[in-house]
Every structure is written in structure tokens, then in C-alpha cells.
Amino acid sequence: MILPAGSDLITVGVLVALEAMLSADNALVMAVIVLGLPRGLQKKALRQGLVGAFTFRIGATVLAVNLIRLVWVKLLGGVYLLYLAISHFASQSAAGNQTRTAKKAKPWLGLSAYWGTVVRVELVNLMFSIDSILVAVAMSRVTWVVVTGGVLGIVAMRLIATQLLRLVERYPPLVDGAFIIIAWVGIELSLEYLHAVGIVGYEVPKSWSLALIGVIFVAAYFYARAKGPVEHAVDPLEEQAAELLSDH
């Protein structure tokens, strides 16, 4: 079903916010990777890695828009998103105070230490993008909506990376809300598969799904405000990575 223009714009806005929430910590991981290079090469490596990853991301999104029309892809995508959501909440109970460490960059896959680091940034970005791409194509089958939402989300994350990192670190329920949305989209994709194979006779209207996602966003925001900010111990490596992102 093709959403009306108004719903398309709302979907783009939701995708931007969701992309920003999901990508903030991922950007920090990529920045930590380049910290293994000499200081003079760090910004250059991060820039080149993100440009390549950005290009791959657009190509993967366009491919996903077409693949999601296949029935079995809906099932795989739905199960994967549910797995991600369950893993997120399960990992919270087992998580401790873990400090990130920057490993010295080394040659990789026959590439120099520098280009090996650039490729690692691209691969990590693409790996972290799978959930965002699946959610986007599940919410809309309109290519420009999916690509625009993802691109604007990445741009927003890059422009205000440090602020977003501080926000999601101080207000964890915001990220929890994003993963609840991922869980719902996983359920929705699974229901689409069951509907396509004739097991379920009802299909969730896109407008209802979009409204529910909006409710989850708002509920997560007010819940985070009610709980108040969470203070974390300062990790020097994370501070370096955040500084690299803000200066980039």
C-alpha cells in the first residue's frame, strides 16, 4: 500500500528520529576504530570510511525496498528485528561497566593499516545499518521516503553527534523506545508474511502502525523525562571519540 503524501512526510520524520537514536552509539564505535591510527590520519580515515559507507547504505536501501516485496524476506526481516530487540533488553541485565579500548591499527586483508581501518569503518557502518534499513522498508515501500529518511537521519547524527551521544547516554529510555519500535516492526513484518501465505486474514493498516510508533516515541520521551538523567562515569576513550566526531 502506498501511503498518502502527508503520511510519507510523517514517515520521513519518524525515520530521521529513529536513525538518530540508533546511530548515535554506532558512530561512537566507528570513531573508536580510527583512534588506533596516528592522530593526523584519524579525521581523514573517518571521513573516507563514512563516505564509502554512506554510498553503500543508499545502494543497500534501494535493494532492500525491492527485496522486501518477497514473502520470505518479510519473515527473515521480522525474525531478525525481534531478535535485535530481545537481545537489546537481555544485554542490559548482563551489562557491566565496560570500558572501550582503542586497538592500534594494523594491516588487514592485504591492505595497509590506514586503508584497513577505512574498510572496517565502512563494514561496521553497513552492519549497524541493517536494523535501520529493515525498519525503514517495513514502514514504507516508497523508495524516496526510505532513502530520504535514512539520509537525513545520518546527516542529523553527523551534525549533532556529540549532543545525541550525551542525550542517549543520559536518557536510556529513549533508546529503549527505539528498540520497542523495532520489536513492533518485526511483529508487523511477520504478520505481513503470515497474511501473504494465508495464515492470517487481517493486515495491519500502515496508518495504524505509524500512529502506534508515534505513541511509543512520545511515551519513551515522557518516561525518560520522568526518570530523569542518568550520570555515567567519564570514559577517556569515549571522550576522545566524541571529540573526533564533533570536530569532523
Secondary structure, DSSP 4 states (H G I P E B T S, - for coil): -PPPHHHHHHHHHHHHHHHHHHHHHHHHHHHHHHTTS-HHHHHHHHHHHHHHHHHHHHHHHHHHHHHTTSHHHHHHHHHHHHHHHHHHHHHHHH---PPP-PPPP--BTTB-HHHHHHHHHHHHHHHHHHHHHHHHHHH---HHHHHHHHHHHHHHHHHTHHHHHHHHHH-HHHHHHHHHHHHHHHHHHHHHHHHHTTS------HHHHHHHHHHHHHHHHHHHHHH--------HHHHHHHHHHHH-
